[in-house]
Amino acid sequence: MQVKSYTAGSVGEVEIDEQPFHDKRDRNQVLYRTLKDAIVMVLNNQRQGNASTRGRSEVRGTNAKPYRQKHTGRARAGDRKSPIWRGGGTVFGPKPRDFAYHMPTKQRRVALRSALLGKLNDGEVVIADFGEFQAPSAKSARKILSDLGSPRRALVVLTDRNEAVWKSFRNFPGVTVRPAVDLCAHDVVAGGTVIAERAAMDALAQRVGRATSEAAQ
């Protein structure tokens, strides 16, 4: 498959092997249900879960009856902390909880493979060379984004952690930097245009691709 490439200020095309990102049942099929489940998992794991309300046993106030039980013409009332009274407790309100859960590793790997395949099918993958980033340089980062059409969102995928590249791109809104080993399906879907090193794409192909013997069948 031909994808965009960026090297030393010039934009061109380069050939990459898309076979590792194909599903064995349908070579161009994106598994949207699995992809959606993986994204929802990441969003749930990011929730703080610190919402808290007070029940009637936690509301401050007296336990005395506000008025006598009978012959008042009003409904019976036990205390002013009742949920039907203003300022009373909350019924079945939220309490601090942990929303985190984890999908099986194989399922997460399939979701990442589908996300990458979708980007390849949409032509939103760029193979770039970041060799000039010996030191942080926002000017060089801005030029790369400008030469690629100034995408509103971009995901920079590195082979290994590179502090110079990370510091160069970190202040640009909508731009995220991730090493290939930490990449997940949510990063790919939410990241917009994928700008990846060639070695990073090879590492992702080994990480999410099927075994060579299985692909040959």
N, C-alpha and C positions, 0 to 999 in steps of 0.2 A: 504494500500500500504506500502511496505517495502522501507525505505530510509536509507541512511547512518546516523550514529550517532557518536558523539565524546564526551566522558566523561572521565576526569582525565587521559588523555593520551592514552586511548584505543579507537579504531575505531570498531564500530559494526553496527548493524542494529536495527531499531525501527519501530514500526507500527504507521502510522498516517492515519487519515480519509481524503481521497481525495475527498469525495462527494461534499463538499462546493465549490470546484474549477471546477466542471463539468458544462458544458452548458446543459440547459434543453433539447435542441434539439438533441444534440449528445454528449454523456458523455465524449468522448475523443477528441472532436473537438477544435482546436485552431483557433480562429477567426483572421486570419492573416490581413484582411483588417482593422478591427477595431484597431488591435495592431499597424499596420503601421501608421494609422492616429494619434494615441496617441503619438507615437515616433516623428513624424514630428512636432506635436504641441509643444513638449518640445524643439526640436531643433530650431524651429522658435522663441520661447519665449526667447531663449538664445542669439539670434542675437542682436548686438548692434545697427544696423541700422544707423550708423553715416557716411556712404559713401556720399560724396557730390562733385558735379562738378559745374562749372560756365557756365552759358549761355552767349549769346552774350551781354546781358545787364549788366553782372557782370564782364566781362573781362576788364582789364585796357587797355586803348588806346584812340586814337583820333577818333572823329566821322567824320573827313574830308574824302572826297573821295580821294583814292590814286592817281587817274588820271582822266582825263576828260571822259565823258560818251561815246563820239563817235570818230571815225576816229583814233583809236589807234591800231586796229587790234587785240585787246584782248577782253576778255569777260567783260561785265559790272560789276562794283564793287562799292558797296556803302561805305564800310569802311573796315578796316583791322580786325575787330572783327567778320567778317562773319565766320560761321562754316566751310566753304570750304577753308578758309585760315589757314595756319599754325599759331598756337598761338591764333586762334579764339575760339569762344565759342563752347560748346558741345550741341548737339541736343538731347533732351529727355534723358539727363544723370541722374544718380541716385541722389536723395536728401535725407536728413535725414528723416527717417520714423520709425514707430513702427510696427514691424512684429508680435507682440504678439496677440494671440487669445486663446479662451478657448472652449474646447469641453464640452458637457453636462456632468454633474457629473455621471450619470448612464453609459454613454458611456466610461468614463475614468475607472470606476469601472469594467466594462466588459473587457476592455483591460488589466487591471492588473490581473484579474482572468485568462485570456487566457495566459498571460506571465507566471504566476505561474504554470498553468497546463502544459505548454510546458516544464518547468524545471523539473517538477515531472515526466513527460513521458520520459525525457532524462536522468533521474537519476542524476541530478545536484543539488540536495537539500541535505544538511547535517543538522541534528538537533544537536546543540552543547550546552554545559553548560559552561558559562563564570563566574561561581561563584568564581574562583580563582583570578579574577582581582579586588582585593581590592585596588590596586594602579597601575598606568601605568607600563607595563612591556613588552617591545618589545621582550625580550627573550621568554616569554610565548607565545606571538602572533606568533613569528617565528616557535616555536615548533608545534603549532596547524596547521599552514599552511604546515609545512614539513610532519606531520603525515597524512595530507589529500592529499599528492602527489604534494605539491607545485604548485597549480594551477596558471596559468599566470594572471588570473583575478578572483577576489572573491568579493562577496557582503555580508557583515556582517549585519544581521538584528537583531535589539535589541527590546526587549519589551518596554523599556523606554530609554530615553537619559541617557547614561552612559559615563561620561567623561573619566574614567579609561580605558575602552575598546577602546574608540575613540582615545585617545592618544597612545595606544599601537599599533594600526593598521595603523595610519594615514601616517606614513613615508614609508610604503611598497608600491612600485609601483603596480598599477593595483588593489589595494584593496580599497573598498569603504565601509563606515559605515553609516547605516541609521536606525532610529527608525521605527517601523512598521507603525506608524501613518503618516509618511512622504513618505513612499515608493510609487513609481509610476512605470508604465509599462516600461518606459525607463531605470530606474535603474535596473530592473530585467533582461531585455534583454541585456544591455551593461555590466552587472556586472559579468558575468561568473558563477562560482559556487556559489550557495546561501548557506551561513552558518548562520543558524537562531536559535534563542532560541525557545524552545518548546512553551512557552507562546506567543512569537511573531507570530508563525505560527497559533496559536489559535486565536490571535487578527486579523490576516489577513483573516482567515476563516470567522470570524464574519463580517468583513468589506466588503468583496467581495462576500461572499456566499449568496445563495438564502435563503429565509425564510424557516424554517423547514416544515411548512405546504405546501409550494410550492414544495419543494424537494420531499415530500412524495407522491405527485400526480403522 
